[in-house]
């Protein structure tokens, strides 16, 4: 009986650890700024022109393109 209880406890600890590694740690990396990848609301820079934009989202999942809103100072209303 003791062996069964140890196996159940071990399985429970492993499943908790797996949840932390798959879901919690990546989220903490984004929140903490360790992951510098693009995310919605983040600022990006167009390298050739130096123009800055805010990421609005992706067009389709899996595509390498994102929708952006350009920060054009010249386009402001006077």
Secondary structure, DSSP 4 states (H G I P E B T S, - for coil): -HHHHHHHHHHHHHHHHHHIIIIIHHHHHHHHT------TT-EEE-TTT--EEEEEEESSTT-S-EEEEE--STTS--
